[in-house]
């Protein structure tokens, strides 16, 4: 092998060694450069997972601090309305609600009242009186008086007690205005009696005579008071003055409203939310005294 040939091989070997060394250096450099990238990628991956974990931890922390898992109301669900407590918790005895003077004016010389059978003490109460004043050859005067009370309690099905009472108040008025055979029907507001009061009057002929009927329906908070009062002249006696009868009927209604207040301690407490709504009374509307007693 010539010297020139050996020199060229040595040069090629040296170049190969240098290339190999550069390749190793480049590999090391690339490896060194890749490490931060890998570390960064790992960090990003860790941050991504940690972010979800942090949110979950935050949620867990919120759940723990609130004492439970927050729930979303189902579609259509709404919170129950707050009920007002019934203002009046009981009723007076209807047969004892009127003074002797009022009874003497409305049903002169009447015997003790006849209590209505209800079986629901504190929820409904009623009483009736009647009298016949004999005027000799002039005939006689007949009077009939009925007092009925119905009290309502708040409950989740029917709602606030006073709203139930208002509905019943309206029904009682409708009944009083639509009595079969009634003529000359009139109605007007009766001021100064309870929270709302309306007076209804009409005439009705029966075999005993011509009756003058007066009805006063009153709502005081969660109680409805219905006073029915009628009179007639028998055996030739003249018919009573309807205006006078109405005056006495309204006086009676005022006295019964006062008796309701007295039976509940004498003062009206402001309405407040009912802690536990009591059950609705199982009462049905009292028989309307619109059917004139004779």
C-alpha positions in Angstrom: 0.0 0.0 0.0 1.5 3.3 -1.0 2.1 6.1 1.4 -0.5 8.3 -0.3 -3.1 5.6 0.0 -2.4 5.2 3.7 -2.5 8.9 4.2 -5.9 9.1 2.5 -7.3 6.2 4.7 -6.1 7.9 7.8 -7.8 11.1 6.8 -11.1 9.2 6.1 -10.9 7.5 9.5 -10.2 10.8 11.2 -13.2 12.3 9.4 -15.4 9.3 10.4 -14.3 9.7 14.0 -15.1 13.4 14.0 -18.5 12.7 12.4 -19.2 10.0 15.0 -18.2 12.3 17.8 -20.4 15.1 16.4 -23.3 12.6 16.1 -22.8 11.6 19.7 -22.6 15.3 20.8 -25.8 16.1 18.7 -27.6 13.1 20.3 -26.6 14.3 23.7 -27.7 17.8 22.9 -31.0 16.7 21.5 -31.5 14.5 24.5 -30.7 17.4 26.8 -33.1 19.7 24.9 -35.8 17.1 24.9 -35.7 16.8 28.7 -37.2 20.3 29.4 -39.8 19.6 26.8 -40.8 16.3 28.4 -40.8 17.9 31.8 -42.9 20.8 30.5 -45.3 18.3 28.9 -45.5 16.3 32.1 -46.1 19.5 34.0 -48.9 20.5 31.6 -50.4 17.0 32.0 -50.1 17.3 35.7 -51.6 20.7 35.8 -54.5 19.6 33.6 -55.3 16.7 35.9 -54.6 18.9 39.0 -57.0 21.5 37.7 -59.8 19.1 37.6 -58.7 17.8 41.0 -58.6 21.4 42.3 -62.1 22.1 41.0 -63.3 18.8 42.5 -61.6 19.7 45.8 -63.2 23.1 45.7 -66.5 21.5 45.1 -65.8 19.0 47.9 -64.9 21.9 50.2 -68.0 23.8 49.2 -70.1 20.7 49.8 -68.5 20.1 53.2 -69.0 23.7 54.2 -72.6 23.7 53.2 -73.2 20.5 55.0 -74.6 18.6 52.0 -74.7 18.3 48.3 -76.5 21.1 46.5 -79.5 19.9 44.4 -81.2 21.6 41.5 -85.0 21.7 41.7 -86.7 19.5 39.2 -88.5 21.2 36.3 -91.9 22.5 37.4 -91.1 22.3 41.1 -91.8 25.4 43.1 -91.5 26.1 46.9 -94.6 25.8 49.0 -96.2 29.1 49.7 -96.0 30.3 53.3 -99.4 29.9 55.1 -100.8 32.5 57.5 -101.8 31.2 60.8 -105.5 31.4 61.5 -106.2 34.4 63.7 -109.1 32.9 65.6 -108.6 29.5 67.1 -112.1 28.9 68.6 -115.7 30.0 68.5 -118.1 31.2 71.2 -121.3 29.2 72.0 -123.8 30.8 69.6 -126.6 30.4 72.1 -124.6 32.5 74.6 -123.3 35.1 72.1 -126.2 37.6 72.4 -127.2 39.8 75.3 -130.6 39.5 76.9 -131.4 43.0 75.6 -130.7 42.0 72.0 -132.8 38.8 72.4 -135.7 40.8 73.9 -135.5 43.2 70.9 -135.3 40.6 68.2 -137.3 37.7 69.6 -139.5 39.1 72.5 -140.1 36.6 75.3 -138.4 33.8 73.4 -137.4 30.7 75.3 -133.8 29.6 75.4 -132.2 29.2 72.1 -132.0 25.8 70.4 -128.4 24.8 69.7 -127.6 23.4 66.3 -126.1 19.9 66.3 -122.6 20.2 64.8 -120.3 17.9 66.7 -117.4 20.2 65.9 -116.7 22.4 68.9 -114.6 25.4 68.1 -115.2 24.9 64.3 -118.9 25.6 63.9 -121.6 26.8 66.2 -125.2 27.7 65.7 -128.4 28.6 67.5 -132.0 29.5 66.7 -134.7 31.4 68.6 -138.4 32.0 67.8 -141.2 33.9 69.4 -144.9 34.6 68.9 -146.4 37.7 70.4 -150.2 37.5 70.7 -151.9 40.8 70.2 -155.4 39.6 70.8 -157.9 40.5 68.2 -155.3 42.3 66.2 -153.5 39.1 65.5 -149.9 38.2 66.4 -146.3 38.9 65.5 -143.9 36.1 64.7 -140.1 36.3 64.8 -137.4 33.9 64.0 -133.7 34.4 64.5 -130.7 32.2 63.5 -127.0 32.7 64.2 -124.4 30.5 62.6 -120.7 30.6 62.8 -118.1 28.7 60.8 -114.3 28.9 61.4 -111.6 27.9 59.0 -108.0 26.8 59.6 -105.0 27.2 57.3 -103.8 24.1 55.6 -101.6 23.2 52.6 -104.5 21.9 50.5 -107.1 24.7 50.8 -104.7 27.6 51.7 -104.9 30.5 54.1 -107.8 30.4 56.6 -109.0 33.9 55.8 -109.1 33.2 52.1 -111.2 30.1 52.7 -113.5 32.2 54.8 -113.8 34.8 52.1 -114.9 32.1 49.6 -117.5 30.7 52.0 -118.7 34.3 52.7 -119.3 34.7 48.9 -121.2 31.4 48.7 -123.4 32.4 51.6 -124.3 35.6 49.9 -125.1 33.8 46.6 -127.4 31.4 48.5 -129.2 34.3 50.3 -129.8 36.1 47.0 -131.2 33.0 45.1 -133.8 31.6 47.5 -136.7 30.0 45.6 -139.9 32.1 45.8 -138.1 35.2 47.0 -139.3 38.5 45.7 -138.1 42.1 46.0 -134.5 40.9 46.6 -132.1 43.7 47.7 -128.5 43.6 48.9 -126.2 46.3 50.2 -122.9 46.6 52.1 -123.2 46.6 55.8 -120.6 49.0 57.1 -118.8 48.6 60.5 -119.3 44.9 60.9 -116.2 42.6 60.8 -113.8 42.8 57.8 -116.6 42.5 55.3 -120.4 42.4 55.6 -123.3 42.4 53.2 -127.1 42.6 54.0 -129.7 40.9 51.9 -133.4 41.3 52.2 -136.4 39.9 50.4 -140.1 39.0 50.7 -141.6 35.6 50.7 -145.2 34.5 50.9 -146.1 31.3 52.8 -149.4 29.9 53.9 -149.0 31.4 57.4 -148.4 34.9 56.0 -146.1 37.3 54.2 -142.6 37.0 55.6 -139.9 39.7 55.6 -136.5 38.1 55.5 -133.2 39.8 56.5 -129.8 38.1 56.1 -126.5 39.6 57.2 -123.3 37.7 56.2 -120.1 38.8 57.9 -116.5 37.7 57.7 -114.2 38.5 60.5 -110.7 37.2 59.8 -111.1 33.4 59.4 -114.7 33.2 60.8 -117.9 33.7 58.8 -121.0 34.8 60.8 -124.5 34.4 59.2 -127.5 36.1 60.8 -130.9 35.2 59.5 -133.9 37.1 60.8 -137.4 37.1 59.6 -140.9 38.2 60.8 -144.5 38.0 59.8 -147.9 39.2 61.0 -150.4 36.4 61.6 -154.1 36.4 62.0 -154.7 39.7 60.4 -151.7 41.6 62.0 -149.7 43.8 59.7 -146.3 42.7 58.3 -143.3 44.0 60.2 -141.2 46.9 58.9 -138.3 45.4 57.0 -136.1 48.4 57.8 -136.6 47.8 61.5 -135.9 44.1 61.1 -132.7 44.8 59.1 -131.5 47.2 61.8 -131.9 44.5 64.4 -130.2 41.9 62.2 -127.1 44.1 61.8 -127.1 44.8 65.5 -127.1 41.1 66.1 -124.2 40.5 63.7 -122.1 43.1 65.4 -122.7 41.5 68.7 -121.7 38.0 67.5 -118.5 39.4 65.9 -117.6 40.9 69.3 -118.3 37.5 70.9 -115.9 35.9 68.5 -113.2 38.3 69.5 -113.9 37.9 73.2 -113.8 34.1 72.9 -110.2 34.4 71.5 -108.8 36.6 74.3 -110.3 39.9 73.3 -107.5 41.0 71.0 -106.7 40.2 67.4 -103.1 39.1 66.8 -101.5 40.0 63.5 -101.3 37.1 61.1 -98.0 35.2 61.1 -96.6 32.1 59.3 -98.1 28.9 60.6 -95.4 26.6 61.8 -97.5 23.5 61.3 -100.7 24.0 59.2 -103.6 22.5 61.0 -106.1 20.3 59.2 -109.0 21.8 57.3 -112.3 21.6 59.1 -114.5 18.9 57.7 -117.4 21.3 57.8 -119.9 21.7 55.0 -121.6 25.0 54.5 -124.2 25.5 57.2 -127.8 25.3 56.1 -128.7 28.8 54.8 -131.5 30.3 56.8 -132.6 31.7 53.5 -135.1 28.9 53.7 -137.4 30.9 55.8 -138.4 29.3 59.1 -142.1 29.4 59.7 
